[in-house]
Amino acid sequence: METPIVAPESVEEPAPPLIIIGAGLAGLRAAEGARQAGYSGALMMIGDEEHPPYDRPPLSKDFITESAPPEVLLRDVDELTRELDIDLRLGRSAEELDVAGRRVRVGGEWLSYSSIILAVGHRSRSFRTERQEQSLYPLRTMADALRLRERLDAGAGRLAILGAGFIGSELASSARSRGVDVTLLSATPRPLEGALGTQAADALVRMHRAHGVDVRLGCTITEVGASSIVLSDGSEVAADVVAYGIGGEPATEWLAGSGVELDPGGIVCDEFLRAAPHVYAAGDIVSWPSELFERRLRSPHWTPAAEQGACAGRNAVTDAQEPFDTVPYYWSDVYGKRLQFVGVASGEEMVVVHDDLPDGGFLALARSGDRISAACGIAMRRAIVAARRHIRQGTSWSDAVEELVSDPRSALVATR
Ligand SMILES: Cc1cc2nc3c(=O)[nH]c(=O)nc-3n(C[C@H](O)[C@H](O)[C@H](O)COP(=O)(O)OP(=O)(O)OC[C@H]3O[C@@H](n4cnc5c(N)ncnc54)[C@H](O)[C@@H]3O)c2cc1C
């Protein structure tokens, strides 16, 4: 009797997962974007911090004030694993990417992926001096903020901050709110002048001084003693705690030689946020060719990171590729006032149109050809929302200015 031929049971290999590297804001939005686009396959998220994705903006604001630190987790582990069905691997670093082999090395193990999204963000640029008799405190991660807060809670009363950019300024504002003596040091004669323009930079310095901050311009720290620091102008300032916020650098060194194009700010993407075949990127590290502004842009801030994450997540799991573009936007909160910037312009292009409103309201605009290209405001939320719309729609300069400057009852109503 002939043995019947039995077809072998077909054992289908499960498709490799979509892997997201970086459990931050852009990584989370990428996971949400992929799920919202209908992706039901395996999804793995690798993050080198111990926490699930959390929100960084409060770290230099409410997290440092005297009241109890706010909740900063964007989603808890339960939501991530059950609702989004993420295979969450925290406390682990991606170490190498093999684009041709579609795999990534994590903790010595090679993991295959269907697509990968790189959302590794920036890390603090570090600072050291030769003589250093006390620890220096960067401010980028939750662990950094907790360490700093612990010192202030323990009664440290004199804080020196190197770097008067957004993070340094917010830290100064938060520390002053709890009565700490603050010395704020800016290496440049006008902090943030290149980004915001001369008048906004001056307005910010005035705000610090009005709130009792000792602002030292054009100097840095040369020595750190046990309870004081020596500045580059030779003067000595008492300090129990020395913090710094002198910018970030992309966490992309592990991608060198992988085939992903890197530049000093991070990863160079195409208009679909693609960095190589089956490789996407999102967040602080990304530069993209903007059709709206007709140039390559990078905007390492919260709103663009969230928008890019969602777009990269969708593009990584669908054939239909959606181009990414946005009108860059960021905000900063100092002394109870909101500073906002929208659009693309250098500080020297900003022209002040209002700096005389009673509550410190300030508005500057920039022009490109016949269009408004950027707006910077302090206590001007509604004007900034309107400016973002005008920039996106390409409203003519005269029409935009007419609304933004001449109509104090609507767009120009100063609001905290
Ligand atoms: C103190 C502070 C205050 C801020 N305030 C504002 C504000 O008021 N307004 C505003 O617009 N923006 C603000 N920002 C900026 C905003 O938070 C960032 O733009 C945003 O967090 C960027 O998100 P991201 O996901 O690209 O990067 P991140 O949030 O940095 O997340 C990246 C994650 O990837 C991890 N990672 C890095 N390398 C690896 C690796 N090899 N393997 C695994 N994981 C890795 C990192 O540790 C990190 O957890 C602030 C930032 C800070 C630090």
The ligand as an ORCA input file, in Angstrom:
! r2SCAN-3c Opt
* xyz 0 1
  C      14.596     70.213     30.803
  C      13.961     70.335     29.441
  C      12.918     71.243     29.248
  C      12.332     71.375     27.981
  N      11.328     72.287     27.818
  C      10.792     72.473     26.588
  C       9.774     73.459     26.380
  O       9.355     74.160     27.314
  N       9.279     73.606     25.130
  C       9.709     72.863     24.069
  O       9.232     73.053     22.940
  N      10.660     71.899     24.242
  C      11.202     71.691     25.472
  N      12.177     70.736     25.662
  C      12.591     69.914     24.512
  C      11.718     68.666     24.368
  O      11.542     68.026     25.603
  C      12.401     67.738     23.367
  O      12.371     68.403     22.123
  C      11.742     66.370     23.267
  O      11.837     65.682     24.478
  C      12.402     65.559     22.151
  O      11.867     64.269     22.137
  P      12.722     63.061     21.541
  O      11.833     61.869     21.681
  O      13.291     63.411     20.231
  O      13.976     62.898     22.508
  P      14.041     62.508     24.033
  O      12.883     63.025     24.780
  O      15.402     62.946     24.474
  O      13.975     60.901     24.038
  C      14.993     60.096     23.481
  C      15.181     58.858     24.338
  O      16.041     57.935     23.657
  C      16.990     57.418     24.590
  N      18.164     56.904     23.872
  C      19.228     57.615     23.391
  N      20.114     56.780     22.780
  C      19.605     55.537     22.884
  C      20.059     54.250     22.450
  N      21.189     54.105     21.749
  N      19.299     53.156     22.744
  C      18.133     53.293     23.440
  N      17.652     54.488     23.864
  C      18.370     55.594     23.579
  C      17.278     58.634     25.467
  O      17.893     58.272     26.673
  C      15.859     59.167     25.668
  O      15.214     58.496     26.708
  C      12.777     70.579     26.908
  C      13.834     69.669     27.098
  C      14.406     69.548     28.353
  C      15.544     68.573     28.551
*
